[in-house]
Amino acid sequence: MSEANHVSPKSPRETLQEVKEKAPINWGVTAVLGLTFLVAIIIVPWYGFVHGYNAWTWTFFGIFLIMNGMGIGSGYHRLWSHRTYDAHPVLKWILAVSGGMSLQNSIIVWCARHRIHHKDVDNNEKDPYSINRGFWFAHIGWMLRDYKSGEIDYSVVPDLQQDPVAAWQHKWYWTLVVVTNVVVPLLLGWLTGDVLGMFLLAGVARLVISHHFTFFINSLAHMWGKQPYTDENTARDQHFLALITYGEGYHNYHHMFQNDYRCGIRWWHLDMNKWFISTCALFGLVKNRKRAPQFKVLRARLSMEFKAARQKLEQASVSATWKEQFDTEYAQFVETVKQWQQLQMERVQQGRQMLADRFESETASLTSRYRELEISLKMQHKRLALLTAQVI
């Protein structure tokens, strides 16, 4: 082949640029996000300086902001996307309305894209908001153009199409959006004596803040923070992001254990959605909350700690004794995991074979053995931390 006819292969950057150029602009989404943002940063502060906002306006601004966060986090995300708990119909209706008010599309559309995100995370061709295509793309750019990766695949949400609350919200989504974001703020403003102020602060500003708090999960939560449970994807845990996203910022844990109703698993973790779901459970509005097995959580964390310790070992000069201790600890870790896997197999077999009069005693025995393995990993976690601290 002559040089004139030879075509060099395109780089990933060139291919990505081609995709961006060919994807048509979504003018509707661009207009809504752009105009609301401009109003929020220009007109909202101007009105505040000139006229001020009364206490009622600030109160409803806070209420609606929290409602939107819970509607998306507890509803769209943990209830409908991942099915981490069962909700009473009353709670489902509340979450459907408050989530729809946040103007992030219907439950069905939002969850379809989110399930694909988990299935193909960081895949530029399939993940709707892959961080590998840049901060801007993951944060908001993926919505401004009709990218192929953002196409809605309804085949991943057949359960939601059969859910009467999700189906109703999908059908009446735009009516819900107009009523909650325009009619309600204007009505409340009329009742409290400041129509424009209520619309600007509790309507527009609240909507923009709610948008970007959620968008940070797709962007910053895949760039900023720690990876204590897995480094097989870009998701990270970050306390500040958890604070402003009602707990969704513990994203590394979530991507590792997506069927857990919690994102922050420690009692002090700033996970408002976890606390909200647990509070609803006290009143009978939530049942069957799912948790990742404690052993799996400990195994994932310890596996990452062994990996970090090994990397530290490669960069430092350590004694043969230290290396021997490290190898011994790792061998014990592998053996503990092996015992747990064998116990899992034994549990399945006993579940099929045990007689009714033996069930209670056998279950107690298995529970005790599981607990022993969990304690073994906890103790090893402490020993590894002390061992690693000796390396300079």
BAMI-476096 format. One record per residue: chain; x, y, z of N, C-alpha, C in turn. Coordinates in pm, whole numbers, plus 50000, padded with zeros to 5 digits. Layout:
! BAMI-476096
ch;n.x;n.y;n.z;ca.x;ca.y;ca.z;c.x;c.y;c.z
A;X;Y;Z;X;Y;Z;X;Y;Z
...
//
This chain:
! BAMI-476096
ch;n.x;n.y;n.z;ca.x;ca.y;ca.z;c.x;c.y;c.z
A;50085;49880;50000;50000;50000;50000;50089;50124;50000
A;50060;50218;49915;50140;50340;49906;50110;50431;50023
A;50203;50524;50047;50187;50619;50158;50064;50705;50139
A;50032;50735;50011;49917;50822;49983;49787;50757;50024
A;49782;50622;50015;49658;50551;50047;49654;50501;50192
A;49767;50513;50261;49773;50462;50398;49702;50557;50494
A;49610;50501;50577;49539;50580;50677;49578;50530;50815
A;49640;50616;50892;49684;50576;51026;49564;50560;51117
A;49571;50463;51210;49459;50443;51303;49438;50566;51391
A;49311;50591;51424;49278;50708;51506;49304;50679;51652
A;49350;50782;51720;49372;50769;51864;49238;50775;51936
A;49232;50724;52062;49108;50731;52139;49057;50874;52153
A;49150;50971;52165;49108;51111;52178;49039;51159;52051
A;49096;51120;51933;49035;51159;51806;48898;51094;51789
A;48887;50967;51829;48759;50897;51818;48655;50962;51907
A;48695;50998;52030;48604;51061;52124;48560;51197;52071
A;48651;51271;52008;48617;51400;51953;48515;51385;51841
A;48531;51279;51761;48436;51253;51654;48297;51228;51711
A;48291;51150;51819;48163;51120;51882;48096;51247;51931
A;48177;51335;51992;48123;51460;52044;48069;51548;51932
A;48141;51551;51821;48100;51636;51711;47973;51584;51644
A;47956;51454;51639;47841;51396;51571;47716;51395;51658
A;47732;51391;51789;47616;51386;51878;47541;51519;51873
A;47414;51518;51835;47338;51643;51826;47311;51703;51964
A;47303;51833;51970;47276;51903;52095;47132;51878;52138
A;47113;51850;52265;46978;51837;52322;46938;51976;52370
A;46870;52050;52284;46840;52190;52313;46746;52207;52432
A;46653;52114;52452;46561;52125;52565;46633;52119;52698
A;46717;52017;52715;46792;52001;52840;46891;52116;52857
A;46959;52153;52749;47057;52261;52755;46992;52392;52798
A;46873;52420;52746;46803;52544;52780;46761;52544;52926
A;46704;52434;52973;46657;52428;53112;46773;52439;53210
A;46878;52360;53188;46992;52364;53280;47065;52498;53273
A;47078;52552;53151;47148;52679;53134;47073;52797;53193
A;46944;52809;53162;46865;52922;53209;46845;52919;53361
A;46816;52803;53417;46799;52795;53563;46929;52830;53635
A;47042;52788;53578;47171;52819;53639;47197;52969;53637
A;47170;53033;53524;47191;53178;53513;47101;53255;53609
A;46976;53213;53620;46884;53278;53714;46936;53262;53858
A;46986;53141;53888;47033;53113;54024;47155;53194;54065
A;47245;53221;53970;47369;53292;54007;47359;53443;53985
A;47256;53489;53913;47244;53633;53885;47121;53694;53952
A;47003;53645;53916;46879;53707;53963;46850;53675;54109
A;46877;53551;54150;46849;53513;54290;46927;53599;54389
A;47061;53615;54374;47133;53703;54468;47092;53849;54455
A;47065;53894;54331;47021;54034;54313;46892;54061;54389
A;46796;53972;54377;46669;53990;54447;46691;53987;54598
A;46783;53902;54642;46812;53895;54785;46870;54024;54838
A;46963;54085;54764;47023;54211;54806;46922;54325;54805
A;46838;54329;54704;46745;54440;54687;46622;54426;54775
A;46562;54307;54778;46436;54288;54849;46448;54197;54971
A;46541;54103;54967;46554;54007;55077;46453;53894;55067
A;46480;53786;55138;46390;53671;55140;46340;53652;55282
A;46209;53631;55297;46154;53615;55431;46178;53475;55487
A;46143;53455;55612;46169;53328;55681;46095;53212;55616
A;45972;53238;55569;45895;53133;55503;45965;53084;55377
A;46023;53176;55303;46092;53139;55179;46212;53052;55207
A;46292;53089;55309;46408;53008;55345;46366;52871;55399
A;46256;52869;55473;46207;52743;55529;46170;52644;55419
A;46092;52691;55321;46051;52601;55213;46167;52567;55120
A;46263;52659;55107;46385;52628;55032;46455;52507;55094
A;46470;52507;55226;46535;52396;55295;46455;52268;55288
A;46323;52279;55308;46237;52160;55303;46241;52095;55166
A;46227;52175;55061;46225;52120;54926;46361;52061;54887
A;46469;52125;54933;46603;52075;54900;46624;51936;54962
A;46584;51920;55088;46597;51790;55155;46504;51688;55091
A;46382;51729;55058;46287;51638;54992;46344;51585;54861
A;46406;51673;54783;46464;51631;54656;46578;51532;54678
A;46663;51561;54778;46775;51472;54807;46729;51335;54851
A;46625;51329;54935;46572;51201;54979;46497;51130;54867
A;46427;51208;54784;46354;51149;54674;46446;51079;54576
A;46561;51143;54548;46659;51083;54457;46738;50973;54528
A;46792;51002;54646;46877;50905;54714;46804;50784;54769
A;46700;50809;54851;46626;50699;54911;46529;50635;54813
A;46477;50717;54719;46378;50667;54625;46436;50617;54494
A;46471;50709;54406;46523;50671;54274;46640;50573;54285
A;46734;50604;54376;46859;50528;54382;46846;50398;54460
A;46818;50408;54589;46826;50288;54674;46702;50200;54669
A;46584;50261;54645;46462;50180;54636;46443;50123;54496
A;46436;50210;54396;46399;50163;54262;46518;50113;54180
A;46631;50180;54184;46746;50135;54103;46803;50003;54153
A;46821;49993;54286;46892;49878;54342;46806;49785;54427
A;46681;49822;54451;46590;49736;54526;46651;49693;54660
A;46706;49789;54735;46775;49755;54860;46679;49741;54978
A;46552;49774;54959;46453;49758;55064;46314;49760;55000
A;46215;49721;55077;46075;49726;55033;46006;49842;55103
A;45929;49920;55028;45864;50038;55084;45712;50024;55080
A;45649;50078;55181;45502;50086;55186;45456;50177;55072
A;45339;50150;55012;45289;50236;54902;45287;50384;54936
A;45254;50419;55060;45250;50561;55099;45388;50624;55083
A;45491;50555;55129;45628;50606;55117;45670;50613;54971
A;45631;50515;54892;45667;50515;54750;45607;50636;54678
A;45484;50671;54709;45421;50788;54647;45494;50916;54688
A;45531;50926;54815;45601;51044;54863;45736;51058;54792
A;45810;50948;54782;45941;50952;54717;45929;50977;54568
A;45825;50926;54505;45805;50948;54362;45779;51096;54332
A;45700;51160;54418;45669;51302;54398;45791;51389;54428
A;45856;51365;54542;45971;51448;54579;46090;51424;54486
A;46106;51302;54435;46212;51275;54339;46183;51339;54204
A;46056;51332;54161;46019;51396;54035;46034;51547;54040
A;46015;51604;54157;46029;51749;54175;46171;51796;54146
A;46269;51705;54159;46409;51743;54138;46445;51758;53990
A;46350;51729;53901;46370;51746;53757;46494;51672;53705
A;46498;51541;53735;46608;51457;53687;46555;51340;53604
A;46441;51359;53545;46370;51262;53462;46290;51167;53550
A;46214;51079;53487;46125;50989;53561;46206;50879;53629
A;46141;50809;53720;46205;50698;53790;46257;50596;53690
A;46175;50560;53593;46211;50455;53497;46331;50495;53413
A;46333;50617;53363;46445;50663;53279;46572;50676;53364
A;46561;50738;53480;46677;50758;53569;46739;50624;53605
A;46655;50529;53645;46706;50399;53689;46763;50317;53574
A;46705;50330;53455;46759;50257;53340;46903;50297;53314
A;46928;50427;53316;47065;50474;53292;47157;50437;53408
A;47104;50444;53531;47189;50415;53646;47228;50268;53651
A;47137;50180;53615;47171;50038;53613;47277;50008;53508
A;47270;50075;53395;47373;50059;53292;47506;50113;53343
A;47502;50224;53416;47624;50282;53474;47694;50180;53563
A;47619;50111;53647;47680;50009;53734;47728;49890;53654
A;47655;49851;53555;47691;49734;53475;47818;49760;53393
A;47833;49880;53339;47945;49912;53251;48021;50034;53299
A;48041;50046;53429;48106;50164;53485;48243;50187;53422
A;48270;50314;53387;48396;50360;53329;48417;50317;53183
A;48318;50254;53124;48325;50217;52982;48275;50334;52899
A;48364;50397;52823;48328;50519;52750;48216;50499;52648
A;48201;50380;52598;48101;50355;52495;47965;50317;52553
A;47962;50271;52681;47837;50221;52738;47792;50296;52862
A;47885;50336;52948;47850;50408;53070;47796;50546;53031
A;47670;50578;53066;47611;50708;53025;47691;50828;53070
A;47755;50818;53188;47832;50932;53239;47969;50886;53288
A;48043;50822;53199;48176;50772;53231;48272;50886;53266
A;48338;50874;53381;48433;50978;53424;48556;50978;53335
A;48581;50868;53265;48697;50863;53177;48683;50954;53056
A;48566;51011;53039;48546;51109;52931;48556;51252;52985
A;48603;51266;53109;48630;51397;53165;48528;51441;53269
A;48570;51534;53356;48483;51585;53462;48357;51648;53405
A;48373;51735;53304;48258;51806;53249;48156;51710;53191
A;48203;51610;53118;48113;51514;53057;48036;51439;53165
A;48105;51387;53267;48040;51308;53371;47946;51393;53455
A;47981;51520;53475;47901;51608;53561;47772;51653;53493
A;47784;51703;53372;47666;51759;53306;47667;51743;53154
A;47787;51730;53096;47798;51727;52950;47724;51614;52884
A;47713;51499;52953;47646;51384;52894;47499;51409;52866
A;47441;51508;52934;47300;51541;52914;47277;51645;52805
A;47382;51720;52772;47365;51831;52680;47363;51790;52533
A;47408;51669;52506;47404;51614;52370;47341;51474;52375
A;47287;51431;52265;47224;51300;52258;47328;51195;52220
A;47413;51163;52318;47517;51063;52295;47455;50924;52289
A;47517;50838;52212;47470;50700;52202;47475;50630;52337
A;47577;50662;52417;47591;50600;52549;47479;50640;52643
A;47408;50747;52611;47299;50792;52697;47162;50746;52654
A;47156;50665;52549;47027;50613;52502;46963;50527;52611
A;46833;50535;52622;46761;50466;52729;46731;50323;52687
A;46778;50228;52767;46755;50086;52742;46650;50037;52842
A;46526;50034;52797;46417;49996;52886;46418;49847;52921
A;46501;49769;52854;46506;49625;52882;46567;49596;53020
A;46636;49693;53079;46698;49670;53211;46606;49709;53325
A;46486;49761;53293;46393;49801;53399;46254;49740;53381
A;46242;49612;53347;46108;49554;53331;46029;49554;53461
A;46100;49541;53574;46034;49542;53704;45971;49678;53734
A;46036;49784;53691;45984;49918;53718;45867;49952;53627
A;45866;49898;53509;45754;49920;53419;45627;49853;53471
A;45645;49753;53558;45532;49686;53620;45496;49746;53756
A;45579;49837;53804;45554;49903;53933;45451;50014;53911
A;45333;50007;53975;45228;50107;53948;45269;50249;53981
A;45349;50269;54086;45391;50405;54123;45490;50459;54020
A;45589;50379;53983;45689;50421;53884;45624;50444;53748
A;45531;50357;53710;45462;50370;53581;45377;50496;53578
A;45307;50524;53688;45226;50647;53696;45313;50770;53685
A;45423;50769;53760;45511;50887;53757;45571;50909;53620
A;45606;50800;53551;45663;50810;53417;45560;50871;53321
A;45435;50831;53332;45330;50880;53243;45299;51027;53267
A;45297;51068;53392;45257;51204;53427;45376;51288;53473
A;45497;51251;53429;45618;51316;53478;45618;51467;53457
A;45591;51514;53336;45601;51657;53309;45493;51738;53380
A;45376;51678;53398;45272;51746;53477;45320;51761;53621
A;45380;51656;53673;45434;51659;53809;45542;51765;53822
A;45629;51775;53723;45738;51873;53725;45683;52016;53731
A;45586;52046;53646;45530;52182;53641;45457;52216;53771
A;45378;52121;53821;45302;52147;53944;45396;52171;54063
A;45498;52085;54079;45585;52095;54197;45688;52208;54188
A;45730;52242;54067;45835;52343;54053;45784;52483;54017
A;45662;52493;53970;45606;52624;53933;45483;52656;54016
A;45382;52571;54007;45255;52599;54076;45272;52605;54227
A;45336;52505;54285;45351;52500;54432;45431;52620;54486
A;45550;52652;54429;45622;52771;54480;45542;52901;54466
A;45474;52917;54352;45395;53040;54334;45279;53047;54433
A;45214;52934;54457;45104;52932;54553;45154;52962;54694
A;45266;52899;54732;45323;52925;54864;45368;53070;54878
A;45422;53125;54768;45462;53265;54770;45344;53358;54789
A;45232;53326;54725;45110;53406;54741;45058;53400;54884
A;45065;53279;54943;45016;53261;55080;45106;53330;55183
A;45236;53338;55154;45330;53396;55252;45371;53539;55219
A;45318;53595;55112;45340;53736;55082;45460;53770;54996
A;45525;53673;54931;45639;53702;54844;45643;53600;54731
A;45562;53623;54629;45548;53529;54519;45680;53510;54444
A;45741;53621;54402;45864;53612;54323;45980;53556;54405
A;45991;53600;54530;46098;53552;54616;46090;53402;54638
A;45970;53352;54663;45951;53208;54684;45986;53131;54557
A;45944;53182;54443;45972;53113;54317;46122;53110;54288
A;46190;53222;54314;46334;53229;54285;46416;53141;54379
A;46390;53148;54509;46474;53077;54605;46430;52932;54624
A;46303;52911;54660;46254;52775;54684;46226;52700;54556
A;46215;52775;54446;46191;52712;54317;46319;52692;54238
A;46372;52801;54183;46486;52792;54091;46617;52759;54162
A;46654;52836;54265;46782;52814;54332;46789;52673;54393
A;46680;52633;54458;46675;52498;54515;46693;52393;54407
A;46633;52412;54293;46642;52315;54184;46786;52304;54133
A;46853;52416;54113;46990;52416;54062;47086;52350;54163
A;47072;52384;54290;47157;52324;54393;47133;52173;54399
A;47008;52133;54395;46974;51990;54397;47036;51918;54279
A;47029;51982;54161;47089;51923;54040;47237;51895;54061
A;47310;51996;54099;47456;51983;54102;47505;51897;54219
A;47430;51893;54328;47465;51800;54435;47459;51657;54383
A;47355;51626;54306;47342;51492;54248;47448;51469;54142
A;47473;51569;54057;47571;51554;53950;47711;51528;54004
A;47740;51578;54126;47872;51555;54186;47899;51406;54208
A;47794;51326;54224;47813;51182;54241;47870;51121;54114
A;47824;51169;54000;47875;51117;53873;48014;51168;53840
A;48050;51284;53892;48179;51345;53857;48279;51335;53972
A;48265;51419;54075;48364;51423;54183;48377;51291;54258
A;48265;51220;54277;48271;51094;54352;48342;50984;54275
A;48379;51012;54150;48462;50918;54073;48603;50973;54054
A;48634;51084;54123;48766;51146;54108;48834;51175;54242
A;48756;51207;54343;48809;51265;54467;48771;51176;54586
A;48870;51127;54658;48843;51048;54776;48926;50920;54781
A;48887;50831;54869;48961;50708;54890;48887;50588;54831
A;48964;50479;54814;48908;50356;54761;48936;50242;54860
A;48864;50239;54971;48892;50139;55074;48840;49998;55044
A;48751;49983;54947;48691;49853;54922;48727;49792;54787
A;48754;49876;54688;48792;49824;54557;48856;49935;54474
A;48950;49894;54388;49008;49989;54293;48985;49940;54150
A;48885;49852;54135;48852;49800;54003;48763;49893;53925
A;48718;50002;53988;48648;50108;53917;48689;50241;53979
A;48641;50351;53926;48687;50483;53969;48612;50539;54089
A;48509;50472;54138;48428;50525;54249;48510;50542;54376
A;48477;50649;54451;48554;50682;54571;48462;50722;54687
A;48514;50710;54808;48444;50754;54929;48497;50890;54970
A;48407;50983;55003;48450;51116;55043;48347;51173;55141
A;48392;51208;55263;48300;51252;55367;48227;51382;55331
A;48296;51479;55270;48230;51605;55238;48122;51583;55133
A;48152;51502;55031;48051;51472;54930;47933;51399;54992
A;47961;51313;55090;47853;51243;55158;47763;51342;55231
A;47822;51446;55289;47745;51546;55362;47648;51620;55271
A;47692;51662;55153;47606;51742;55065;47518;51656;54974
A;47541;51525;54976;47458;51437;54892;47378;51338;54977
A;47366;51367;55107;47282;51287;55197;47329;51142;55208
A;47460;51122;55192;47519;50989;55211;47565;50921;55084
A;47528;50975;54969;47564;50910;54843;47714;50921;54814
A;47785;51007;54887;47928;51026;54863;48015;50909;54905
A;47959;50812;54978;48036;50690;55008;48019;50597;54889
A;48079;50640;54780;48050;50580;54649;48133;50456;54620
A;48252;50448;54680;48333;50329;54660;48265;50208;54722
A;48214;50226;54842;48141;50118;54907;48018;50081;54824
A;47947;50181;54776;47824;50154;54702;47850;50074;54575
A;47956;50108;54503;47984;50034;54379;48029;49891;54408
A;48085;49868;54526;48126;49733;54564;48007;49652;54615
A;47917;49719;54691;47803;49650;54751;47675;49726;54719
A;47637;49725;54592;47526;49808;54546;47390;49763;54597
A;47380;49641;54649;47251;49592;54700;47231;49622;54848
A;47324;49694;54909;47314;49735;55050;47235;49866;55057
A;47137;49873;55148;47057;49996;55159;47138;50111;55216
A;47257;50080;55270;47345;50183;55326;47456;50215;55226
A;47503;50338;55230;47628;50372;55161;47737;50397;55265
A;47700;50462;55374;47791;50480;55487;47756;50376;55592
A;47846;50281;55618;47811;50168;55703;47844;50188;55850
A;47931;50284;55881;47964;50310;56022;47856;50400;56082
A;47835;50392;56213;47728;50471;56275;47750;50620;56258
A;47876;50662;56248;47907;50803;56237;47917;50852;56092
A;47903;50764;55998;47905;50806;55858;47786;50897;55826
A;47811;51001;55750;47709;51101;55721;47616;51054;55609
A;47531;50959;55644;47441;50899;55546;47297;50926;55586
A;47244;51042;55547;47108;51080;55584;47004;50988;55522
A;47031;50938;55401;46935;50846;55339;46924;50717;55418
A;47037;50668;55471;47034;50548;55556;46950;50574;55680
A;46971;50688;55744;46896;50721;55865;46747;50739;55834
A;46718;50799;55719;46578;50819;55680;46509;50684;55659
A;46575;50594;55586;46518;50462;55560;46498;50386;55691
A;46596;50393;55781;46585;50323;55909;46474;50382;55996
A;46458;50514;55991;46349;50578;56066;46214;50533;56012
A;46202;50526;55880;46077;50480;55818;46048;50336;55858
A;46154;50256;55876;46135;50116;55917;46073;50109;56057
A;46106;50204;56144;46050;50206;56279;45900;50228;56276
A;45851;50296;56173;45709;50325;56161;45636;50228;56067
A;45707;50123;56028;45644;50021;55944;45633;50057;55798
A;45702;50161;55754;45696;50203;55614;45803;50135;55529
A;45899;50072;55593;46010;50004;55523;46029;49865;55582
A;46050;49767;55494;46078;49630;55536;46190;49572;55451
A;46247;49463;55499;46346;49386;55422;46465;49470;55375
A;46522;49546;55468;46643;49622;55433;46758;49523;55409
A;46825;49539;55297;46934;49448;55263;47068;49505;55309
A;47152;49415;55359;47288;49452;55401;47387;49356;55338
A;47503;49408;55303;47610;49320;55256;47660;49238;55374
A;47689;49110;55354;47743;49029;55464;47868;49093;55523
A;47874;49095;55655;47986;49160;55723;48120;49102;55680
A;48123;48971;55659;48249;48907;55619;48295;48960;55483
A;48203;48976;55389;48241;49026;55256;48295;49168;55263
A;48236;49249;55350;48284;49387;55367;48425;49386;55424
A;48447;49306;55528;48580;49296;55589;48682;49240;55490
A;48640;49140;55412;48730;49080;55313;48773;49183;55209
A;48678;49262;55161;48711;49363;55060;48807;49467;55115
A;48779;49514;55235;48865;49617;55295;49005;49563;55323
A;49013;49442;55377;49143;49385;55409;49223;49352;55283
A;49153;49312;55180;49220;49285;55053;49288;49411;54999
A;49218;49526;55009;49277;49652;54965;49393;49693;55055
A;49383;49663;55184;49491;49698;55276;49616;49612;55251
A;49595;49487;55218;49709;49402;55182;49775;49454;55054
A;49693;49498;54960;49746;49550;54834;49829;49677;54859
A;49777;49766;54943;49850;49890;54975;49978;49859;55050
A;49973;49762;55142;50092;49724;55219;50198;49664;55128
A;50155;49585;55031;50250;49524;54938;50319;49632;54852
A;50242;49732;54810;50300;49841;54733;50399;49920;54817
A;50365;49940;54945;50455;50011;55036;50582;49930;55058
A;50567;49798;55063;50681;49709;55082;50779;49718;54966
A;50726;49730;54844;50810;49737;54726;50892;49865;54719
A;50842;49970;54787;50908;50101;54781;50999;50127;54900
A;51002;50034;54996;51081;50058;55117;51173;49939;55143
A;51276;49967;55221;51368;49862;55262;51321;49806;55395
A;51287;49677;55396;51237;49616;55518;51318;49490;55547
A;51314;49449;55671;51389;49330;55713;51322;49203;55664
A;51397;49097;55660;51342;48967;55619;51234;48923;55717
A;51251;48958;55844;51152;48922;55945;51017;48989;55916
A;51022;49117;55880;50898;49190;55849;50828;49127;55729
A;50906;49095;55625;50847;49034;55506;50787;48898;55538
A;50852;48825;55625;50801;48693;55664;50669;48708;55740
A;50662;48808;55828;50538;48834;55901;50425;48871;55805
A;50459;48955;55708;50359;48997;55610;50306;48877;55531
A;50397;48792;55484;50356;48674;55408;50271;48580;55492
A;50304;48568;55621;50226;48484;55711;50084;48538;55728
A;50074;48672;55745;49943;48734;55759;49859;48713;55632
A;49923;48729;55517;49848;48715;55393;49802;48570;55373
A;49888;48475;55407;49851;48334;55396;49733;48302;55488
A;49732;48363;55607;49621;48342;55699;49493;48403;55643
A;49506;48519;55580;49391;48585;55517;49330;48496;55410
A;49414;48442;55325;49367;48352;55218;49299;48229;55278
A;49355;48176;55385;49297;48058;55448;49161;48090;55512
A;49150;48207;55573;49023;48246;55634;48914;48260;55528
A;48950;48321;55416;48854;48335;55306;48812;48198;55254
A;48909;48108;55243;48879;47972;55197;48783;47902;55293
A;48804;47919;55423;48715;47858;55522;48574;47914;55510
A;48565;48044;55485;48433;48107;55471;48361;48052;55348
A;48433;48036;55237;48372;47981;55117;48325;47838;55139
A;48403;47760;55211;48362;47623;55244;48238;47623;55332
A;48234;47718;55425;48119;47731;55514;47993;47767;55435
A;48010;47853;55333;47898;47888;55247;47842;47765;55176
A;47931;47682;55124;47889;47560;55056;47818;47465;55154
A;47873;47456;55275;47812;47371;55377;47674;47421;55414
A;47659;47550;55420;47529;47609;55454;47425;47575;55349
A;47463;47583;55221;47370;47549;55113;47330;47402;55121
A;47429;47316;55144;47401;47173;55153;47312;47140;55272
A;47338;47202;55386;47257;47176;55504;47116;47230;55486
A;47105;47341;55414;46973;47396;55388;46886;47301;55308
A;46948;47218;55227;46874;47121;55148;46844;46993;55224
A;46933;46959;55320;46927;46826;55379;46876;46822;55522
A;46896;46928;55598;46866;46918;55742;46718;46896;55769
A;46690;46820;55873;46554;46793;55915;46502;46907;56000
A;46371;46918;56008;46310;47030;56081;46355;47037;56226
A;46370;46922;56292;46407;46924;56433;46553;46956;56456
A;46634;46957;56348;46776;46990;56360;46805;47132;56316
A;46706;47196;56257;46730;47325;56191;46785;47431;56287
A;46721;47444;56402;46759;47551;56495;46903;47535;56545
A;46940;47415;56587;47075;47393;56640;47181;47408;56533
A;47152;47357;56412;47248;47367;56303;47268;47512;56262
A;47160;47588;56258;47170;47731;56222;47254;47807;56325
A;47233;47777;56452;47311;47843;56558;47459;47810;56544
A;47489;47686;56507;47629;47645;56489;47693;47719;56373
A;47621;47730;56260;47674;47802;56144;47697;47950;56177
A;47600;48010;56247;47612;48151;56284;47736;48174;56369
A;47760;48082;56463;47876;48094;56550;48006;48084;56472
A;48010;47997;56374;48132;47980;56292;48154;48101;56202
A;48045;48155;56148;48057;48278;56068;48114;48391;56155
A;48063;48401;56275;48109;48506;56366;48257;48492;56398
A;48303;48369;56416;48445;48345;56444;48533;48392;56328
A;48489;48367;56205;48566;48411;56089;48568;48563;56077
A;48456;48629;56109;48452;48775;56106;48548;48833;56209
A;48550;48775;56329;48641;48821;56435;48786;48801;56391
A;48812;48691;56322;48948;48663;56274;48995;48773;56179
A;48906;48816;56088;48945;48923;55994;48962;49056;56066
A;48878;49084;56165;48891;49209;56240;49025;49215;56313
A;49063;49106;56373;49191;49101;56443;49307;49114;56344
A;49293;49052;56229;49399;49061;56130;49412;49202;56076
A;49300;49272;56063;49302;49412;56021;49388;49495;56116
A;49374;49472;56246;49453;49546;56345;49600;49509;56337
A;49628;49380;56321;49768;49336;56313;49835;49392;56189
A;49765;49394;56077;49823;49445;55953;49851;49594;55964
A;49761;49667;56031;49781;49811;56050;49907;49836;56133
A;49927;49758;56238;50047;49774;56321;50172;49736;56244
A;50164;49630;56166;50278;49584;56088;50317;49687;55982
A;50217;49742;55914;50244;49839;55808;50300;49969;55865
A;50258;50005;55986;50306;50128;56049;50455;50124;56078
A;50513;50007;56080;50657;49993;56107;50742;50027;55986
A;50679;50033;55867;50754;50061;55746;50765;50210;55727
A;50883;50259;55710;50908;50402;55692;50901;50436;55544
//
